[in-house]
Amino acid sequence: MTLLTDTQSASTGPAAPPAEAADRADRLTAAGTAWAERIAADPGNAHLTYRVSGEGQGSVATSIRAGKHVFLVDEPGALAGDDAAASPVEYALGALISCQVVVYRLYAQALGIRVDEIDIAAEGDLDARKLFGLDESVRAGFSDIRLVITLTGPETDERYQELREAVDAHCPVLDLFANPTPVSAVVRKG
């Protein structure tokens, strides 16, 4: 539950290497071309399976492994955590923001819309009564999510709205939030 005021900022952590516009355009074009060829050769190549694992640590923290990447997820003290890392719902909002950035870049390139910078802020409202079993009638997850996307560049507002519509139609993580996704779970004794 990290809430920042306008005058506060979060630690930025490790940064991605800087990308020049031309390099980014080349990489986006190459990736799009490679995927189009891969899928044209066999439509089954479009089906991806992501695997992530986690192990409980501390009070309620989790060490997450995604490929070669390891990161910690925790809760603030008010939710029984040690506040050693962002919470699961903050990571969910972060996943939404980062997926939006990817899809904005992909579709800006595909549509020939110049975007110099992308800045996205997300807010999500969550009612903790369900989490703690106090009211089963409320939703456990977010009841509302608000995104503010700031795009800088030379295009008209209409072109950026065209881009937003393309992104909204194609963003995988936005789709996860906007539509029901089947989830199955199996509990095993270790």
LOLORO-986770 format. One record per residue (C-alpha): residue number from 1; z, x, y. Coordinates in Angstrom, 3 decimals, decimal comma. Layout:
% residues N
{torfi->NUM&Z->Z&X->X&Y->Y} $
...
END
This chain:
% residues 190
{torfi->1&Z->0,000&X->0,000&Y->0,000} $
{torfi->2&Z->-1,105&X->2,490&Y->2,604} $
{torfi->3&Z->-1,564&X->0,727&Y->5,896} $
{torfi->4&Z->-2,838&X->2,870&Y->8,750} $
{torfi->5&Z->-2,828&X->1,927&Y->12,385} $
{torfi->6&Z->-5,737&X->2,840&Y->14,635} $
{torfi->7&Z->-3,864&X->5,946&Y->15,800} $
{torfi->8&Z->-3,049&X->7,199&Y->12,295} $
{torfi->9&Z->-5,424&X->8,935&Y->9,952} $
{torfi->10&Z->-5,406&X->9,712&Y->6,269} $
{torfi->11&Z->-5,840&X->13,194&Y->4,852} $
{torfi->12&Z->-9,502&X->13,680&Y->4,144} $
{torfi->13&Z->-8,952&X->15,804&Y->1,049} $
{torfi->14&Z->-11,841&X->17,776&Y->-0,427} $
{torfi->15&Z->-15,107&X->17,225&Y->1,369} $
{torfi->16&Z->-18,573&X->16,933&Y->-0,086} $
{torfi->17&Z->-20,939&X->19,699&Y->0,957} $
{torfi->18&Z->-22,788&X->18,862&Y->4,159} $
{torfi->19&Z->-26,260&X->17,426&Y->3,679} $
{torfi->20&Z->-29,048&X->17,694&Y->6,184} $
{torfi->21&Z->-31,206&X->14,590&Y->6,631} $
{torfi->22&Z->-34,270&X->16,257&Y->5,092} $
{torfi->23&Z->-32,305&X->17,509&Y->2,073} $
{torfi->24&Z->-30,725&X->14,075&Y->1,593} $
{torfi->25&Z->-34,160&X->12,392&Y->1,808} $
{torfi->26&Z->-35,605&X->14,820&Y->-0,753} $
{torfi->27&Z->-32,709&X->14,227&Y->-3,150} $
{torfi->28&Z->-32,863&X->10,436&Y->-2,774} $
{torfi->29&Z->-36,633&X->10,406&Y->-3,300} $
{torfi->30&Z->-36,410&X->12,703&Y->-6,327} $
{torfi->31&Z->-33,642&X->10,620&Y->-7,904} $
{torfi->32&Z->-35,510&X->7,363&Y->-7,292} $
{torfi->33&Z->-38,731&X->8,789&Y->-8,733} $
{torfi->34&Z->-36,969&X->10,240&Y->-11,785} $
{torfi->35&Z->-35,189&X->6,959&Y->-12,554} $
{torfi->36&Z->-38,361&X->4,920&Y->-12,083} $
{torfi->37&Z->-40,191&X->7,196&Y->-14,547} $
{torfi->38&Z->-37,285&X->7,175&Y->-17,018} $
{torfi->39&Z->-37,042&X->3,374&Y->-16,971} $
{torfi->40&Z->-40,836&X->2,885&Y->-17,109} $
{torfi->41&Z->-40,927&X->5,062&Y->-20,238} $
{torfi->42&Z->-38,146&X->3,018&Y->-21,873} $
{torfi->43&Z->-36,381&X->0,088&Y->-20,180} $
{torfi->44&Z->-33,340&X->0,870&Y->-22,330} $
{torfi->45&Z->-32,804&X->3,967&Y->-20,191} $
{torfi->46&Z->-31,582&X->1,670&Y->-17,405} $
{torfi->47&Z->-28,463&X->0,784&Y->-19,386} $
{torfi->48&Z->-25,616&X->3,143&Y->-18,532} $
{torfi->49&Z->-22,122&X->3,320&Y->-19,981} $
{torfi->50&Z->-19,375&X->4,908&Y->-17,907} $
{torfi->51&Z->-16,254&X->6,198&Y->-19,633} $
{torfi->52&Z->-12,980&X->6,859&Y->-17,851} $
{torfi->53&Z->-9,560&X->7,459&Y->-19,395} $
{torfi->54&Z->-6,049&X->7,430&Y->-18,015} $
{torfi->55&Z->-2,584&X->8,574&Y->-19,011} $
{torfi->56&Z->0,659&X->7,290&Y->-17,526} $
{torfi->57&Z->2,753&X->9,794&Y->-15,577} $
{torfi->58&Z->5,983&X->9,585&Y->-13,604} $
{torfi->59&Z->7,290&X->6,139&Y->-12,748} $
{torfi->60&Z->4,021&X->4,160&Y->-12,585} $
{torfi->61&Z->1,404&X->6,826&Y->-11,751} $
{torfi->62&Z->-1,715&X->7,430&Y->-13,833} $
{torfi->63&Z->-3,749&X->10,595&Y->-14,291} $
{torfi->64&Z->-7,384&X->9,510&Y->-14,474} $
{torfi->65&Z->-10,158&X->11,547&Y->-16,082} $
{torfi->66&Z->-13,758&X->10,703&Y->-15,219} $
{torfi->67&Z->-16,056&X->13,311&Y->-16,724} $
{torfi->68&Z->-14,970&X->16,677&Y->-15,331} $
{torfi->69&Z->-12,995&X->15,021&Y->-12,518} $
{torfi->70&Z->-9,269&X->14,331&Y->-12,653} $
{torfi->71&Z->-7,375&X->12,356&Y->-10,038} $
{torfi->72&Z->-4,018&X->10,664&Y->-9,658} $
{torfi->73&Z->-3,359&X->7,000&Y->-8,928} $
{torfi->74&Z->0,128&X->5,833&Y->-7,916} $
{torfi->75&Z->1,965&X->3,113&Y->-6,023} $
{torfi->76&Z->4,231&X->3,279&Y->-2,998} $
{torfi->77&Z->7,995&X->3,150&Y->-3,525} $
{torfi->78&Z->8,074&X->-0,580&Y->-2,736} $
{torfi->79&Z->5,982&X->-1,123&Y->-5,889} $
{torfi->80&Z->8,076&X->1,245&Y->-8,086} $
{torfi->81&Z->5,863&X->4,283&Y->-7,492} $
{torfi->82&Z->6,425&X->7,752&Y->-6,073} $
{torfi->83&Z->3,622&X->7,391&Y->-3,477} $
{torfi->84&Z->2,027&X->10,575&Y->-4,858} $
{torfi->85&Z->-1,496&X->9,165&Y->-4,485} $
{torfi->86&Z->-3,439&X->6,093&Y->-3,412} $
{torfi->87&Z->-2,793&X->2,849&Y->-5,279} $
{torfi->88&Z->-5,184&X->1,190&Y->-7,752} $
{torfi->89&Z->-6,247&X->-1,419&Y->-5,196} $
{torfi->90&Z->-6,828&X->1,287&Y->-2,570} $
{torfi->91&Z->-9,034&X->3,123&Y->-5,053} $
{torfi->92&Z->-10,844&X->-0,173&Y->-5,680} $
{torfi->93&Z->-11,559&X->-0,502&Y->-1,952} $
{torfi->94&Z->-12,543&X->3,175&Y->-1,906} $
{torfi->95&Z->-14,924&X->2,559&Y->-4,815} $
{torfi->96&Z->-16,482&X->-0,318&Y->-2,882} $
{torfi->97&Z->-16,882&X->1,806&Y->0,258} $
{torfi->98&Z->-18,335&X->4,782&Y->-1,600} $
{torfi->99&Z->-20,778&X->2,615&Y->-3,565} $
{torfi->100&Z->-21,871&X->0,983&Y->-0,314} $
{torfi->101&Z->-22,554&X->4,438&Y->1,190} $
{torfi->102&Z->-24,688&X->5,402&Y->-1,822} $
{torfi->103&Z->-26,687&X->2,174&Y->-1,731} $
{torfi->104&Z->-27,100&X->2,298&Y->2,058} $
{torfi->105&Z->-28,556&X->5,793&Y->1,689} $
{torfi->106&Z->-30,821&X->4,774&Y->-1,211} $
{torfi->107&Z->-32,216&X->1,690&Y->0,497} $
{torfi->108&Z->-32,490&X->3,280&Y->3,934} $
{torfi->109&Z->-34,727&X->5,883&Y->2,278} $
{torfi->110&Z->-36,677&X->3,301&Y->0,286} $
{torfi->111&Z->-37,230&X->1,012&Y->3,288} $
{torfi->112&Z->-37,958&X->3,793&Y->5,756} $
{torfi->113&Z->-34,922&X->2,908&Y->7,884} $
{torfi->114&Z->-33,312&X->5,898&Y->9,587} $
{torfi->115&Z->-29,535&X->6,023&Y->9,299} $
{torfi->116&Z->-27,913&X->9,086&Y->10,810} $
{torfi->117&Z->-24,275&X->8,277&Y->10,006} $
{torfi->118&Z->-22,473&X->5,646&Y->7,944} $
{torfi->119&Z->-18,843&X->4,714&Y->8,544} $
{torfi->120&Z->-17,236&X->1,913&Y->6,539} $
{torfi->121&Z->-13,753&X->0,436&Y->6,845} $
{torfi->122&Z->-12,355&X->-1,996&Y->4,275} $
{torfi->123&Z->-9,395&X->-4,325&Y->4,319} $
{torfi->124&Z->-8,260&X->-6,427&Y->1,400} $
{torfi->125&Z->-5,612&X->-9,152&Y->1,264} $
{torfi->126&Z->-3,461&X->-9,353&Y->-1,851} $
{torfi->127&Z->-0,607&X->-11,777&Y->-2,643} $
{torfi->128&Z->2,062&X->-9,871&Y->-4,638} $
{torfi->129&Z->3,710&X->-13,051&Y->-5,949} $
{torfi->130&Z->1,393&X->-13,120&Y->-8,980} $
{torfi->131&Z->1,967&X->-9,421&Y->-9,695} $
{torfi->132&Z->5,706&X->-10,004&Y->-9,953} $
{torfi->133&Z->5,410&X->-13,291&Y->-11,859} $
{torfi->134&Z->6,797&X->-15,352&Y->-8,961} $
{torfi->135&Z->3,847&X->-17,718&Y->-8,531} $
{torfi->136&Z->1,233&X->-18,137&Y->-11,247} $
{torfi->137&Z->-0,945&X->-20,334&Y->-9,024} $
{torfi->138&Z->-2,084&X->-17,500&Y->-6,725} $
{torfi->139&Z->-4,740&X->-14,958&Y->-7,565} $
{torfi->140&Z->-3,580&X->-11,556&Y->-8,878} $
{torfi->141&Z->-6,382&X->-9,669&Y->-7,130} $
{torfi->142&Z->-7,729&X->-9,636&Y->-3,620} $
{torfi->143&Z->-8,120&X->-13,043&Y->-2,004} $
{torfi->144&Z->-10,334&X->-11,638&Y->0,738} $
{torfi->145&Z->-12,065&X->-8,337&Y->1,484} $
{torfi->146&Z->-13,528&X->-7,451&Y->4,858} $
{torfi->147&Z->-15,974&X->-4,598&Y->5,392} $
{torfi->148&Z->-16,962&X->-3,204&Y->8,763} $
{torfi->149&Z->-20,070&X->-1,039&Y->8,395} $
{torfi->150&Z->-21,046&X->1,119&Y->11,354} $
{torfi->151&Z->-24,529&X->2,611&Y->11,186} $
{torfi->152&Z->-25,796&X->5,052&Y->13,765} $
{torfi->153&Z->-29,436&X->5,820&Y->14,308} $
{torfi->154&Z->-32,493&X->4,789&Y->16,309} $
{torfi->155&Z->-33,339&X->1,539&Y->14,500} $
{torfi->156&Z->-33,012&X->-1,986&Y->15,878} $
{torfi->157&Z->-30,169&X->-4,277&Y->14,878} $
{torfi->158&Z->-32,703&X->-6,355&Y->12,937} $
{torfi->159&Z->-33,702&X->-3,350&Y->10,805} $
{torfi->160&Z->-30,046&X->-2,563&Y->10,066} $
{torfi->161&Z->-29,457&X->-6,213&Y->9,105} $
{torfi->162&Z->-32,472&X->-5,971&Y->6,766} $
{torfi->163&Z->-30,847&X->-2,903&Y->5,237} $
{torfi->164&Z->-27,493&X->-4,703&Y->4,875} $
{torfi->165&Z->-29,191&X->-7,544&Y->2,983} $
{torfi->166&Z->-30,825&X->-5,067&Y->0,578} $
{torfi->167&Z->-27,515&X->-3,276&Y->0,040} $
{torfi->168&Z->-25,623&X->-6,530&Y->-0,549} $
{torfi->169&Z->-28,197&X->-7,503&Y->-3,195} $
{torfi->170&Z->-28,092&X->-4,144&Y->-5,037} $
{torfi->171&Z->-24,591&X->-2,595&Y->-4,716} $
{torfi->172&Z->-22,968&X->-2,428&Y->-8,200} $
{torfi->173&Z->-19,362&X->-2,314&Y->-6,981} $
{torfi->174&Z->-19,907&X->-5,131&Y->-4,482} $
{torfi->175&Z->-21,273&X->-7,101&Y->-7,437} $
{torfi->176&Z->-18,042&X->-6,376&Y->-9,364} $
{torfi->177&Z->-16,013&X->-7,907&Y->-6,543} $
{torfi->178&Z->-18,361&X->-10,825&Y->-5,863} $
{torfi->179&Z->-18,982&X->-12,001&Y->-9,443} $
{torfi->180&Z->-16,930&X->-12,481&Y->-12,600} $
{torfi->181&Z->-17,281&X->-9,595&Y->-15,045} $
{torfi->182&Z->-16,318&X->-10,008&Y->-18,707} $
{torfi->183&Z->-13,468&X->-7,690&Y->-19,676} $
{torfi->184&Z->-12,136&X->-7,219&Y->-23,194} $
{torfi->185&Z->-8,966&X->-5,346&Y->-24,080} $
{torfi->186&Z->-7,479&X->-4,147&Y->-27,350} $
{torfi->187&Z->-3,876&X->-2,959&Y->-27,621} $
{torfi->188&Z->-3,222&X->-0,370&Y->-30,330} $
{torfi->189&Z->-0,037&X->1,196&Y->-31,517} $
{torfi->190&Z->-0,221&X->4,966&Y->-31,041} $
END
